[in-house]
Amino acid sequence: MHLLPFQGYLRTQRQNRLKGSATSNHLHDSDLPMIYVHVPFCRSKCAYCDFYSLPRIELAERYCDTLEAEWNWRRNETDGLRSRPTLYIGGGTPSALPRHLLQRIIGLLATPDMTEITIEVNPEDVDSEFVKWLDDTPVSRVSMGIQSLRDEELTAVGRRHTASDALKALDLLTASRLDVSADLIYGLPGQTPASFASSLAELTARRPEHLSCYLLSYEPGTRLHAMRARGRVSEATDTEAAEMFDILRHTTSKAGYEHYEISNFALPGHRAIHNSGYWDLSPYIGLGPGAHSFDGRLRRYNPSDIKSYLASGGEGFATAEEENTDERINDYLIIRLRTAEGINLSEFRRLFGSGPTLRLIDDAAPHITAGRLMKTDDTISMNPDHWLVTDMVLTDLIHV
């Protein structure tokens, strides 16, 4: 039984991940769209990464030109739809861009009405000058890919920074006005439950407002997948992964973090507003090669091809993906069972009708009896003790 729930779907969600609120858990509706920007540049590719990126920083100026044209072409896609006015600049490695280009992206898309503006960074890019520069921009949150605080584990997956680099960067960021979200990975090659517990304890002691913690996935086409096939690394067993997940749950709970989604933990008042928009199917626009979009009915994706993107001039690049009812139901189930709130049955009935709702309740019944699912009068949610087997539960719930 593989513990990672529906990885193909989650890659899209994580690639467009938008996190954290500096002020409140309240989700503000607005006519402004949620915006994700995919910056497809990295200095080098981590062994586990299957997000679209390439080491071609020399294309960054043309990329920004095309991004501006794409935004002008598509900015009205979600007109009239209620959404959350946030901006997330992800990748790739946005912090690898020259600052004047980052400033250009922020200036193009940021508005005073946005409830959060987040940028992804790597520890090796963060120094006092960079943090000072961020302080003078509208950016309100930083999401930093730490992944581990053990050098041998970082080296095993090709990360460029050291544990010391990560801690120095974290200290600089937490001392600033910015909210900080830190990423960790568990199940790394050579990692033990004890070494993961040590990294997690060091991280929570510094009190970043938000944590995202993912079980390592061996995706086809990545170096890590090839390394496993050649016997150079071995995947964590389900028992090891479950032990690390238990450590994660108990350590974050003791430190005062709310476990509000299977991979996300927040101090009070700092849930990830934009990710919460994904989880309740709010409309959003994704810009740049490799980004995805959703207008409430139609999904669009930008092909992962920088050359074609630049050649398009930003016009007509997104490809539409019409979904049938079963696919929309599956999207809803996969997304909502990842959250602590789970499936709202009244909402589900309003969206999909009484027949699919009765079928859902019937299909869920064996898992409710077994304790994997919990049911109230109007909700069905995962029992937190069984969150790691969400994929098994979903197999019985989704429409095929």
PABA-684253 format. One record per residue (C-alpha): residue in one letter; x, y, z; residue number from 0. Coordinates in nm, 3 decimals. Example, Ala and Ser with C-alpha at 12.3 -4.5 7.8 and 13.67 -1.06 7.14 Angstrom:
 res      px      py      pz   n
   a   1.230  -0.450   0.780   0
   s   1.367  -0.106   0.714   1
# end
This chain:
 res      px      py      pz   n
   m   0.000   0.000   0.000   0
   h   0.164   0.323  -0.119   1
   l   0.105   0.604   0.128   2
   l   0.131   0.905  -0.100   3
   p  -0.217   1.016  -0.207   4
   f  -0.274   1.070  -0.580   5
   q   0.066   1.213  -0.668   6
   g  -0.014   1.299  -1.028   7
   y  -0.291   1.530  -0.913   8
   l  -0.087   1.674  -0.628   9
   r   0.202   1.771  -0.854  10
   t  -0.031   2.023  -1.019  11
   q  -0.149   2.151  -0.682  12
   r   0.202   2.180  -0.537  13
   q   0.338   2.342  -0.850  14
   n   0.074   2.613  -0.818  15
   r   0.095   2.621  -0.439  16
   l   0.015   2.957  -0.285  17
   k   0.053   2.982   0.089  18
   g  -0.009   3.166   0.405  19
   s  -0.172   3.476   0.545  20
   a   0.015   3.729   0.750  21
   t  -0.294   3.835   0.938  22
   s  -0.596   3.609   0.938  23
   n  -0.753   3.276   0.856  24
   h  -1.049   3.460   0.701  25
   l  -1.076   3.396   0.330  26
   h  -1.167   3.718   0.154  27
   d  -1.383   3.699  -0.157  28
   s  -1.306   3.949  -0.430  29
   d  -1.352   4.012  -0.800  30
   l  -0.972   4.009  -0.829  31
   p  -0.824   3.673  -0.927  32
   m  -0.585   3.447  -0.746  33
   i  -0.268   3.461  -0.952  34
   y   0.011   3.208  -0.972  35
   v   0.330   3.286  -1.165  36
   h   0.557   3.000  -1.266  37
   v   0.919   3.112  -1.296  38
   p   1.077   2.823  -1.489  39
   f   1.441   2.887  -1.400  40
   c   1.671   2.706  -1.158  41
   r   2.047   2.705  -1.119  42
   s   2.035   2.325  -1.102  43
   k   1.772   2.051  -1.082  44
   c   1.716   1.868  -0.755  45
   a   1.712   1.490  -0.788  46
   y   1.345   1.454  -0.690  47
   c   1.202   1.752  -0.880  48
   d   0.962   1.702  -1.171  49
   f   0.836   2.061  -1.182  50
   y   0.917   2.239  -1.506  51
   s   1.246   2.427  -1.477  52
   l   1.569   2.476  -1.668  53
   p   1.906   2.652  -1.610  54
   r   1.852   2.921  -1.874  55
   i   1.857   3.247  -1.679  56
   e   1.967   3.426  -1.998  57
   l   1.606   3.388  -2.117  58
   a   1.463   3.563  -1.812  59
   e   1.425   3.908  -1.971  60
   r   1.230   3.767  -2.266  61
   y   1.030   3.553  -2.026  62
   c   0.923   3.866  -1.837  63
   d   0.824   4.035  -2.163  64
   t   0.607   3.737  -2.254  65
   l   0.463   3.712  -1.902  66
   e   0.345   4.072  -1.923  67
   a   0.187   4.006  -2.262  68
   e   0.016   3.691  -2.131  69
   w  -0.126   3.878  -1.834  70
   n  -0.266   4.150  -2.057  71
   w  -0.418   3.882  -2.281  72
   r  -0.575   3.676  -2.000  73
   r  -0.640   3.911  -1.710  74
   n  -1.019   3.910  -1.763  75
   e  -1.063   3.531  -1.758  76
   t  -1.216   3.526  -1.410  77
   d  -1.420   3.847  -1.434  78
   g  -1.741   3.823  -1.233  79
   l  -1.623   3.517  -1.035  80
   r  -1.559   3.535  -0.663  81
   s  -1.201   3.455  -0.572  82
   r  -0.916   3.549  -0.338  83
   p  -0.689   3.837  -0.437  84
   t  -0.346   3.687  -0.384  85
   l  -0.024   3.658  -0.580  86
   y   0.220   3.369  -0.555  87
   i   0.549   3.368  -0.744  88
   g   0.675   3.011  -0.759  89
   g   0.887   2.786  -0.973  90
   g   1.147   2.686  -1.042  91
   t   1.344   2.923  -0.823  92
   p   1.213   3.280  -0.836  93
   s   1.494   3.398  -0.607  94
   a   1.742   3.300  -0.879  95
   l   1.610   3.584  -1.098  96
   p   1.787   3.922  -1.099  97
   r   1.609   4.151  -0.854  98
   h   1.504   4.401  -1.120  99
   l   1.311   4.125  -1.295 100
   l   1.147   4.011  -0.972 101
   q   1.054   4.372  -0.910 102
   r   0.906   4.391  -1.256 103
   i   0.686   4.085  -1.196 104
   i   0.570   4.218  -0.860 105
   g   0.501   4.562  -1.006 106
   l   0.302   4.411  -1.292 107
   l   0.072   4.194  -1.082 108
   a   0.059   4.318  -0.721 109
   t  -0.231   4.537  -0.612 110
   p  -0.306   4.706  -0.277 111
   d  -0.615   4.486  -0.237 112
   m  -0.418   4.161  -0.228 113
   t  -0.442   3.975   0.103 114
   e  -0.105   3.808   0.051 115
   i   0.188   3.819  -0.187 116
   t   0.425   3.525  -0.162 117
   i   0.756   3.444  -0.325 118
   e   0.945   3.116  -0.320 119
   v   1.314   3.131  -0.230 120
   n   1.604   2.894  -0.178 121
   p   1.825   2.939   0.128 122
   e   2.141   3.005  -0.075 123
   d   1.978   3.317  -0.224 124
   v   1.882   3.471   0.109 125
   d   2.117   3.723   0.270 126
   s   2.062   4.047   0.460 127
   e   2.055   4.254   0.141 128
   f   1.794   4.029  -0.017 129
   v   1.574   4.045   0.294 130
   k   1.610   4.424   0.305 131
   w   1.507   4.439  -0.059 132
   l   1.201   4.220   0.012 133
   d   1.108   4.445   0.303 134
   d   1.077   4.734   0.059 135
   t   0.840   4.546  -0.175 136
   p   0.471   4.454  -0.128 137
   v   0.571   4.089  -0.065 138
   s   0.418   3.967   0.262 139
   r   0.531   3.605   0.275 140
   v   0.829   3.395   0.180 141
   s   0.814   3.021   0.116 142
   m   1.157   2.866   0.158 143
   g   1.258   2.516   0.048 144
   i   1.466   2.387   0.340 145
   q   1.379   2.015   0.294 146
   s   1.618   1.893   0.566 147
   l   1.857   2.025   0.827 148
   r   2.103   1.739   0.777 149
   d   2.378   1.798   0.522 150
   e   2.403   1.435   0.414 151
   e   2.030   1.424   0.338 152
   l   2.049   1.747   0.139 153
   t   2.344   1.616  -0.060 154
   a   2.163   1.291  -0.135 155
   v   1.894   1.476  -0.333 156
   g   2.113   1.742  -0.491 157
   r   2.021   2.049  -0.287 158
   r   2.267   2.337  -0.326 159
   h   2.245   2.471   0.030 160
   t   2.372   2.335   0.361 161
   a   2.186   2.307   0.690 162
   s   2.383   2.608   0.814 163
   d   2.276   2.809   0.509 164
   a   1.912   2.723   0.578 165
   l   1.926   2.821   0.944 166
   k   2.099   3.152   0.868 167
   a   1.841   3.233   0.601 168
   l   1.557   3.133   0.832 169
   d   1.688   3.355   1.111 170
   l   1.712   3.653   0.875 171
   l   1.358   3.601   0.745 172
   t   1.192   3.539   1.083 173
   a   1.353   3.859   1.214 174
   s   1.189   4.059   0.933 175
   r   0.829   4.175   0.893 176
   l   0.765   3.883   0.654 177
   d   0.568   3.572   0.730 178
   v   0.771   3.259   0.664 179
   s   0.658   2.922   0.533 180
   a   0.922   2.648   0.543 181
   d   0.920   2.325   0.342 182
   l   1.048   1.992   0.472 183
   i   1.058   1.651   0.305 184
   y   1.043   1.321   0.491 185
   g   1.143   0.983   0.352 186
   l   1.470   1.119   0.207 187
   p   1.747   0.872   0.115 188
   g   1.939   0.784   0.429 189
   q   1.693   0.966   0.653 190
   t   1.579   0.798   0.974 191
   p   1.287   0.885   1.200 192
   a   1.543   1.020   1.449 193
   s   1.714   1.247   1.195 194
   f   1.378   1.374   1.069 195
   a   1.268   1.443   1.426 196
   s   1.588   1.640   1.482 197
   s   1.535   1.857   1.170 198
   l   1.174   1.919   1.263 199
   a   1.261   2.013   1.621 200
   e   1.523   2.264   1.504 201
   l   1.279   2.413   1.258 202
   t   0.979   2.448   1.491 203
   a   1.203   2.602   1.758 204
   r   1.249   2.899   1.523 205
   r   0.871   2.943   1.491 206
   p   0.807   2.999   1.121 207
   e   0.442   3.084   1.079 208
   h   0.375   2.797   0.841 209
   l   0.516   2.454   0.755 210
   s   0.463   2.237   0.449 211
   c   0.591   1.881   0.493 212
   y   0.578   1.628   0.211 213
   l   0.658   1.259   0.182 214
   l   0.926   1.215  -0.084 215
   s   0.790   1.093  -0.416 216
   y   0.994   0.908  -0.677 217
   e   0.851   1.055  -0.996 218
   p   0.927   0.902  -1.339 219
   g   1.178   1.108  -1.533 220
   t   1.360   1.240  -1.228 221
   r   1.717   1.157  -1.133 222
   l   1.593   1.011  -0.807 223
   h   1.366   0.769  -0.991 224
   a   1.662   0.655  -1.203 225
   m   1.883   0.624  -0.895 226
   r   1.629   0.396  -0.730 227
   a   1.602   0.183  -1.046 228
   r   1.981   0.137  -1.040 229
   g   1.978   0.044  -0.673 230
   r   2.167   0.356  -0.563 231
   v   1.893   0.465  -0.323 232
   s   1.602   0.288  -0.158 233
   e   1.258   0.427  -0.086 234
   a   1.135   0.464   0.271 235
   t   0.907   0.178   0.372 236
   d   0.545   0.245   0.459 237
   t   0.631   0.172   0.822 238
   e   0.912   0.428   0.821 239
   a   0.696   0.687   0.645 240
   a   0.413   0.633   0.894 241
   e   0.654   0.673   1.188 242
   m   0.786   1.000   1.045 243
   f   0.432   1.123   0.983 244
   d   0.344   1.049   1.347 245
   i   0.651   1.244   1.457 246
   l   0.542   1.529   1.232 247
   r   0.189   1.538   1.373 248
   h   0.290   1.519   1.737 249
   t   0.583   1.764   1.715 250
   t   0.383   2.030   1.530 251
   s   0.084   1.989   1.763 252
   k   0.304   2.028   2.069 253
   a   0.459   2.341   1.912 254
   g   0.115   2.497   1.859 255
   y   0.073   2.438   1.486 256
   e  -0.269   2.356   1.345 257
   h  -0.268   2.054   1.112 258
   y  -0.529   2.183   0.870 259
   e  -0.435   1.990   0.554 260
   i  -0.249   1.664   0.510 261
   s   0.084   1.837   0.432 262
   n   0.029   2.182   0.585 263
   f   0.061   2.320   0.937 264
   a   0.003   2.676   1.056 265
   l   0.032   2.880   1.370 266
   p  -0.305   3.038   1.462 267
   g  -0.405   3.298   1.205 268
   h  -0.160   3.183   0.939 269
   r  -0.334   2.927   0.722 270
   a  -0.246   2.927   0.355 271
   i  -0.512   3.146   0.198 272
   h  -0.429   3.075  -0.163 273
   n  -0.393   2.701  -0.118 274
   s  -0.727   2.711   0.061 275
   g  -0.861   2.863  -0.260 276
   y  -0.742   2.558  -0.452 277
   w  -0.902   2.330  -0.196 278
   d  -1.245   2.491  -0.231 279
   l  -1.220   2.518  -0.612 280
   s  -1.189   2.897  -0.628 281
   p  -1.098   3.043  -0.970 282
   y  -0.734   3.125  -1.035 283
   i  -0.506   3.227  -1.320 284
   g  -0.169   3.061  -1.375 285
   l   0.090   3.247  -1.582 286
   g   0.413   3.121  -1.736 287
   p   0.511   2.787  -1.892 288
   g   0.395   2.493  -1.681 289
   a   0.125   2.687  -1.492 290
   h  -0.237   2.575  -1.455 291
   s  -0.558   2.779  -1.432 292
   f  -0.924   2.725  -1.337 293
   d  -1.219   2.957  -1.401 294
   g  -1.468   2.760  -1.191 295
   r  -1.562   2.526  -1.478 296
   l  -1.282   2.506  -1.732 297
   r  -0.924   2.410  -1.652 298
   r  -0.639   2.543  -1.862 299
   y  -0.271   2.460  -1.865 300
   n   0.031   2.624  -2.020 301
   p   0.255   2.365  -2.188 302
   s   0.593   2.319  -2.020 303
   d   0.798   2.463  -2.304 304
   i   0.984   2.791  -2.267 305
   k   1.068   2.820  -2.637 306
   s   0.707   2.783  -2.746 307
   y   0.599   3.019  -2.470 308
   l   0.836   3.292  -2.587 309
   a   0.736   3.235  -2.949 310
   s   0.367   3.274  -2.859 311
   g   0.416   3.629  -2.743 312
   g   0.189   3.542  -2.451 313
   e  -0.124   3.508  -2.665 314
   g  -0.325   3.189  -2.707 315
   f  -0.070   2.971  -2.528 316
   a  -0.300   2.813  -2.267 317
   t  -0.472   2.487  -2.362 318
   a  -0.825   2.420  -2.233 319
   e  -0.922   2.098  -2.057 320
   e  -1.299   2.050  -2.041 321
   e  -1.404   1.826  -1.751 322
   n  -1.712   1.604  -1.733 323
   t  -1.919   1.566  -1.416 324
   d  -1.733   1.260  -1.291 325
   e  -1.399   1.438  -1.330 326
   r  -1.529   1.741  -1.140 327
   i  -1.656   1.514  -0.863 328
   n  -1.318   1.342  -0.844 329
   d  -1.139   1.678  -0.825 330
   y  -1.361   1.779  -0.536 331
   l  -1.316   1.454  -0.345 332
   i  -0.937   1.444  -0.391 333
   i  -0.899   1.806  -0.282 334
   r  -1.140   1.812   0.009 335
   l  -1.034   1.487   0.176 336
   r  -0.687   1.640   0.214 337
   t  -0.830   1.905   0.448 338
   a  -0.926   1.887   0.813 339
   e  -1.275   2.013   0.726 340
   g  -1.328   1.737   0.470 341
   i  -1.632   1.713   0.241 342
   n  -1.928   1.938   0.308 343
   l  -2.228   1.727   0.210 344
   s  -2.463   2.022   0.158 345
   e  -2.212   2.183  -0.076 346
   f  -2.151   1.853  -0.252 347
   r  -2.526   1.807  -0.303 348
   r  -2.561   2.163  -0.436 349
   l  -2.274   2.112  -0.682 350
   f  -2.346   1.759  -0.801 351
   g  -2.699   1.659  -0.699 352
   s  -2.865   1.409  -0.468 353
   g  -2.771   1.093  -0.660 354
   p  -2.391   1.140  -0.637 355
   t  -2.432   1.248  -0.274 356
   l  -2.614   0.928  -0.178 357
   r  -2.355   0.725  -0.367 358
   l  -2.077   0.903  -0.179 359
   i  -2.235   0.828   0.158 360
   d  -2.281   0.462   0.064 361
   d  -1.923   0.428  -0.067 362
   a  -1.786   0.596   0.246 363
   a  -1.977   0.372   0.488 364
   p  -1.720   0.087   0.513 365
   h  -1.441   0.338   0.581 366
   i  -1.653   0.513   0.844 367
   t  -1.714   0.179   1.014 368
   a  -1.341   0.100   1.000 369
   g  -1.254   0.437   1.153 370
   r  -1.066   0.574   0.852 371
   l  -1.337   0.830   0.780 372
   m  -1.540   1.038   1.025 373
   k  -1.898   1.153   0.958 374
   t  -2.113   1.423   1.112 375
   d  -2.459   1.531   0.998 376
   d  -2.310   1.737   0.715 377
   t  -1.944   1.639   0.672 378
   i  -1.725   1.344   0.584 379
   s  -1.356   1.381   0.665 380
   m  -1.044   1.171   0.708 381
   n  -0.960   1.056   1.058 382
   p  -0.624   1.232   1.116 383
   d  -0.480   0.903   1.240 384
   h  -0.538   0.762   0.891 385
   w  -0.451   1.059   0.671 386
   l  -0.162   0.874   0.509 387
   v  -0.398   0.615   0.357 388
   t  -0.615   0.877   0.188 389
   d  -0.532   0.724  -0.149 390
   m  -0.676   0.388  -0.047 391
   v  -0.997   0.553   0.071 392
   l  -1.026   0.765  -0.243 393
   t  -0.998   0.455  -0.460 394
   d  -1.340   0.353  -0.330 395
   l  -1.493   0.702  -0.359 396
   i  -1.385   0.841  -0.695 397
   h  -1.585   0.791  -1.014 398
   v  -1.409   0.587  -1.283 399
# end
